[in-house]
């Protein structure tokens, strides 16, 4: 799956990247200056676009597709 095919937004990618390095949604929200709930919405949207069931699976798919850096 290429980046173009999955259609992740910049914020969805940022949230996945920060999640991948171990940050929690509340901490991601502080760093990106958005609410925890907004972060969770971005993560859920990314999961749908990547056909992932879990956050970990979404991260793995995004890394494998070179959408985000490990």
Secondary structure, 3 states (H helix, E strand, C coil): CCHHHHCCCHHHHHHHHHHHCCCCHHHHHHHHCCCHHHHHHHHHHHHHHCCCCCHHHHHHHHHHCCCCCC
